[in-house]
Amino acid sequence: MAQTPDPTIPLANLHGRTRTLDDWLTISHLALVVLPGKPEASKYVALGERALRVFRESDARTAFLVTGNEHAARRVLGPVAERYVVFVDNERALVNSLGLARLPAFVHLRSDCALVDAAEGWDPQAWDRVSESIAKATRWSRAVYPMPGDPAPFEGWAVA
């Protein structure tokens, strides 16, 4: 079950800059799309990009988090990796601290690192609920789930 993570967990971006989670979230919410570092996860990048594109101009920081190293993140995200903040979680420290059991996941954290909501696996209604919570908190438009052409619901991959 998802939970508020340890704010002191070190988190590295794709360019090798490492800070603690609370340093990355000093003044904004976080809309975080979490993907496993396996090639099959690329099927869910467009779902994450929908949310990040909508919330990019809001009062939320938007980012992908890939469980793997830089190479795995670039393999999963492809050219999308150059358009958004991307964190790598090779040891799954943040994913485990969040209590996530299934990926992909869509997570909303407040600026104090408290968990507001999370959706695990590709559950369109749960992703829509998380999108709504971010929109309400930031007084912004929301990303809509599901949309025509979205993949079928999927319980997700177990976090190993």
DOLOPA-675668 format. One record per residue: residue number from 0; x, y, z of N, C-alpha, C in turn. Coordinates in steps of 0.1 Angstrom, whole numbers, plus 5000, padded with zeros to 4 digits. Layout:
% DOLOPA-675668
ATOM:seq:n_east:n_north:n_up:ca_east:ca_north:ca_up:c_east:c_north:c_up
ATOM:NUM:X:Y:Z:X:Y:Z:X:Y:Z
...
% end
This chain:
% DOLOPA-675668
ATOM:seq:n_east:n_north:n_up:ca_east:ca_north:ca_up:c_east:c_north:c_up
ATOM:0:5008:4988:5000:5000:5000:5000:5009:5012:5000
ATOM:1:5006:5022:4991:5014:5034:4990:5013:5042:5003
ATOM:2:5025:5048:5006:5026:5056:5018:5035:5068:5016
ATOM:3:5036:5077:5026:5045:5088:5025:5059:5083:5026
ATOM:4:5068:5088:5016:5081:5083:5016:5090:5090:5026
ATOM:5:5102:5085:5028:5112:5091:5036:5118:5103:5028
ATOM:6:5116:5115:5033:5120:5127:5026:5135:5128:5024
ATOM:7:5143:5121:5032:5158:5122:5031:5164:5112:5021
ATOM:8:5156:5105:5013:5161:5095:5003:5168:5103:4992
ATOM:9:5180:5099:4989:5187:5106:4978:5181:5101:4965
ATOM:10:5179:5111:4956:5173:5108:4943:5181:5115:4932
ATOM:11:5185:5108:4922:5193:5113:4912:5185:5115:4899
ATOM:12:5188:5126:4892:5181:5128:4879:5190:5122:4868
ATOM:13:5185:5122:4856:5191:5116:4845:5205:5121:4842
ATOM:14:5208:5133:4847:5221:5140:4844:5230:5138:4855
ATOM:15:5227:5129:4865:5236:5126:4876:5236:5135:4888
ATOM:16:5227:5145:4888:5226:5154:4900:5217:5147:4910
ATOM:17:5223:5146:4922:5216:5139:4933:5213:5149:4944
ATOM:18:5201:5148:4949:5196:5156:4960:5186:5147:4968
ATOM:19:5183:5151:4980:5173:5144:4987:5159:5147:4981
ATOM:20:5149:5138:4984:5136:5140:4979:5130:5154:4983
ATOM:21:5132:5157:4996:5127:5170:5001:5134:5182:4995
ATOM:22:5146:5181:4990:5153:5191:4983:5147:5193:4969
ATOM:23:5143:5182:4963:5136:5184:4950:5123:5190:4951
ATOM:24:5116:5189:4962:5102:5193:4964:5101:5206:4973
ATOM:25:5110:5214:4973:5110:5226:4982:5098:5234:4982
ATOM:26:5092:5237:4970:5081:5246:4970:5069:5241:4961
ATOM:27:5069:5229:4956:5059:5225:4947:5054:5210:4950
ATOM:28:5043:5207:4945:5038:5193:4945:5046:5185:4935
ATOM:29:5045:5172:4935:5052:5164:4925:5042:5155:4919
ATOM:30:5041:5155:4906:5034:5146:4898:5044:5136:4892
ATOM:31:5044:5124:4897:5055:5115:4894:5049:5102:4887
ATOM:32:5054:5099:4875:5050:5087:4868:5062:5077:4870
ATOM:33:5059:5066:4876:5070:5056:4879:5068:5044:4869
ATOM:34:5079:5041:4862:5080:5030:4853:5091:5021:4857
ATOM:35:5089:5008:4854:5100:4998:4856:5111:5000:4845
ATOM:36:5123:4996:4848:5134:4998:4838:5134:4987:4828
ATOM:37:5123:4982:4823:5122:4971:4813:5117:4977:4800
ATOM:38:5121:4972:4789:5117:4977:4776:5102:4977:4774
ATOM:39:5095:4967:4779:5080:4966:4778:5073:4978:4784
ATOM:40:5079:4985:4793:5073:4996:4800:5071:5008:4791
ATOM:41:5078:5008:4779:5077:5019:4770:5063:5021:4765
ATOM:42:5055:5010:4766:5041:5011:4762:5033:5021:4770
ATOM:43:5038:5024:4782:5030:5033:4792:5036:5047:4792
ATOM:44:5046:5050:4784:5052:5063:4784:5042:5074:4780
ATOM:45:5034:5071:4770:5025:5081:4765:5014:5084:4776
ATOM:46:5010:5075:4784:5001:5077:4795:5007:5087:4805
ATOM:47:5020:5085:4808:5027:5094:4817:5029:5107:4811
ATOM:48:5033:5107:4799:5035:5120:4792:5023:5129:4792
ATOM:49:5011:5123:4790:4998:5130:4790:4997:5138:4803
ATOM:50:5000:5132:4814:4999:5139:4827:5010:5150:4828
ATOM:51:5022:5146:4825:5033:5156:4827:5031:5168:4817
ATOM:52:5026:5166:4806:5024:5177:4796:5013:5186:4802
ATOM:53:5002:5181:4807:4991:5189:4813:4996:5197:4825
ATOM:54:5004:5190:4834:5008:5197:4847:5021:5204:4846
ATOM:55:5027:5204:4835:5041:5210:4834:5040:5225:4837
ATOM:56:5030:5232:4834:5029:5247:4837:5022:5250:4850
ATOM:57:5018:5240:4857:5011:5241:4870:5021:5244:4881
ATOM:58:5016:5244:4893:5024:5245:4905:5029:5231:4910
ATOM:59:5030:5222:4901:5035:5209:4904:5048:5206:4896
ATOM:60:5057:5201:4902:5069:5196:4895:5065:5183:4888
ATOM:61:5069:5181:4876:5065:5168:4869:5077:5161:4865
ATOM:62:5076:5147:4867:5088:5139:4864:5084:5125:4862
ATOM:63:5093:5118:4854:5093:5103:4853:5103:5098:4863
ATOM:64:5101:5087:4869:5110:5079:4877:5111:5065:4871
ATOM:65:5123:5061:4867:5125:5048:4862:5133:5040:4872
ATOM:66:5129:5028:4875:5136:5019:4884:5147:5012:4876
ATOM:67:5159:5018:4876:5170:5013:4868:5180:5024:4867
ATOM:68:5190:5022:4859:5201:5032:4857:5197:5041:4846
ATOM:69:5207:5050:4842:5204:5060:4832:5202:5052:4818
ATOM:70:5209:5042:4816:5207:5034:4803:5193:5029:4802
ATOM:71:5188:5023:4813:5175:5017:4813:5164:5028:4811
ATOM:72:5166:5040:4818:5157:5051:4816:5156:5056:4802
ATOM:73:5167:5057:4796:5167:5062:4782:5161:5051:4772
ATOM:74:5163:5039:4775:5158:5028:4767:5142:5028:4768
ATOM:75:5137:5030:4780:5123:5030:4783:5116:5042:4777
ATOM:76:5122:5054:4780:5116:5066:4776:5119:5071:4762
ATOM:77:5130:5067:4756:5133:5071:4743:5135:5086:4743
ATOM:78:5130:5093:4732:5132:5107:4731:5124:5116:4742
ATOM:79:5114:5110:4748:5107:5116:4759:5116:5120:4770
ATOM:80:5127:5113:4772:5136:5116:4783:5143:5129:4782
ATOM:81:5143:5135:4770:5149:5148:4768:5139:5160:4771
ATOM:82:5126:5156:4772:5116:5167:4774:5111:5169:4788
ATOM:83:5114:5160:4797:5110:5160:4811:5121:5157:4821
ATOM:84:5118:5161:4833:5128:5157:4844:5126:5142:4845
ATOM:85:5137:5135:4846:5137:5121:4847:5146:5117:4859
ATOM:86:5141:5110:4869:5148:5104:4880:5151:5090:4878
ATOM:87:5162:5085:4882:5166:5071:4882:5166:5065:4896
ATOM:88:5161:5054:4898:5160:5047:4911:5165:5033:4910
ATOM:89:5178:5032:4908:5184:5019:4905:5183:5009:4916
ATOM:90:5183:5014:4928:5181:5005:4940:5167:5005:4945
ATOM:91:5158:5012:4938:5144:5012:4942:5141:5018:4956
ATOM:92:5150:5026:4960:5149:5032:4973:5136:5040:4975
ATOM:93:5133:5049:4965:5121:5057:4966:5109:5049:4964
ATOM:94:5109:5040:4954:5098:5031:4951:5094:5023:4964
ATOM:95:5104:5017:4970:5102:5010:4982:5097:5018:4994
ATOM:96:5103:5030:4995:5099:5039:5006:5084:5044:5004
ATOM:97:5080:5045:4991:5066:5049:4988:5057:5037:4990
ATOM:98:5062:5025:4992:5054:5013:4994:5047:5008:4981
ATOM:99:5052:5012:4970:5046:5008:4957:5049:4993:4955
ATOM:100:5039:4986:4951:5040:4972:4948:5039:4968:4933
ATOM:101:5033:4977:4926:5030:4974:4911:5034:4987:4903
ATOM:102:5040:4984:4892:5044:4995:4882:5038:4992:4869
ATOM:103:5034:5002:4861:5036:5016:4863:5027:5021:4875
ATOM:104:5031:5033:4879:5024:5040:4890:5023:5055:4887
ATOM:105:5013:5061:4892:5012:5076:4891:5010:5081:4905
ATOM:106:5019:5090:4910:5020:5094:4923:5019:5109:4925
ATOM:107:5011:5113:4935:5010:5128:4938:5016:5130:4952
ATOM:108:5027:5137:4953:5033:5141:4966:5031:5156:4968
ATOM:109:5028:5160:4980:5028:5174:4984:5043:5179:4985
ATOM:110:5044:5192:4986:5057:5198:4988:5064:5194:5000
ATOM:111:5057:5189:5011:5063:5184:5023:5066:5169:5022
ATOM:112:5065:5164:5010:5068:5149:5007:5056:5140:5011
ATOM:113:5046:5145:5017:5034:5137:5021:5027:5131:5008
ATOM:114:5024:5118:5009:5016:5112:4998:5002:5117:4999
ATOM:115:4997:5122:4987:4984:5126:4986:4976:5115:4980
ATOM:116:4981:5109:4969:4974:5098:4962:4984:5091:4953
ATOM:117:4980:5078:4950:4989:5070:4941:4980:5060:4935
ATOM:118:4983:5057:4922:4976:5046:4914:4987:5037:4910
ATOM:119:4985:5024:4913:4995:5014:4909:4989:5005:4898
ATOM:120:4998:5001:4889:4994:4994:4877:4987:5004:4867
ATOM:121:4982:5000:4856:4975:5008:4847:4960:5006:4849
ATOM:122:4955:5014:4859:4941:5014:4862:4936:5028:4859
ATOM:123:4929:5029:4847:4925:5042:4842:4917:5051:4852
ATOM:124:4908:5044:4860:4901:5052:4869:4909:5057:4881
ATOM:125:4919:5049:4885:4928:5053:4896:4937:5064:4891
ATOM:126:4942:5063:4878:4951:5074:4873:4943:5087:4871
ATOM:127:4930:5086:4868:4921:5097:4867:4919:5104:4880
ATOM:128:4918:5096:4891:4916:5101:4904:4929:5109:4909
ATOM:129:4941:5103:4906:4953:5110:4909:4954:5123:4901
ATOM:130:4951:5123:4889:4951:5135:4881:4942:5145:4887
ATOM:131:4930:5141:4891:4921:5151:4897:4927:5156:4910
ATOM:132:4934:5148:4918:4939:5153:4931:4950:5164:4928
ATOM:133:4958:5162:4917:4968:5171:4914:4962:5184:4909
ATOM:134:4952:5183:4900:4945:5194:4895:4938:5203:4906
ATOM:135:4932:5196:4915:4926:5203:4926:4936:5210:4935
ATOM:136:4947:5204:4938:4957:5210:4947:4964:5221:4940
ATOM:137:4966:5221:4927:4973:5231:4920:4963:5241:4913
ATOM:138:4950:5239:4914:4940:5247:4907:4943:5248:4892
ATOM:139:4944:5236:4886:4949:5235:4872:4939:5225:4865
ATOM:140:4940:5225:4852:4933:5215:4844:4939:5201:4847
ATOM:141:4932:5191:4844:4937:5177:4847:4938:5169:4834
ATOM:142:4947:5160:4835:4949:5150:4824:4937:5140:4826
ATOM:143:4931:5136:4815:4919:5127:4815:4923:5113:4812
ATOM:144:4919:5104:4820:4921:5089:4818:4907:5083:4819
ATOM:145:4904:5072:4811:4911:5068:4799:4907:5077:4787
ATOM:146:4915:5075:4777:4912:5081:4764:4912:5070:4753
ATOM:147:4905:5073:4742:4905:5063:4731:4919:5060:4727
ATOM:148:4922:5047:4725:4936:5043:4721:4945:5039:4733
ATOM:149:4940:5042:4745:4948:5038:4757:4949:5023:4757
ATOM:150:4959:5017:4763:4960:5003:4765:4949:4998:4774
ATOM:151:4947:4985:4773:4937:4979:4783:4943:4980:4797
ATOM:152:4934:4980:4807:4939:4980:4821:4949:4968:4823
ATOM:153:4958:4971:4831:4969:4961:4834:4973:4962:4848
ATOM:154:4974:4951:4855:4977:4951:4870:4991:4956:4872
ATOM:155:5000:4956:4862:5013:4961:4864:5023:4950:4868
ATOM:156:5036:4954:4867:5046:4945:4871:5049:4946:4886
ATOM:157:5052:4935:4892:5055:4935:4906:5069:4942:4908
ATOM:158:5070:4951:4918:5083:4957:4921:5091:4946:4928
ATOM:159:5102:4943:4922:5111:4932:4927:5122:4937:4936
% end
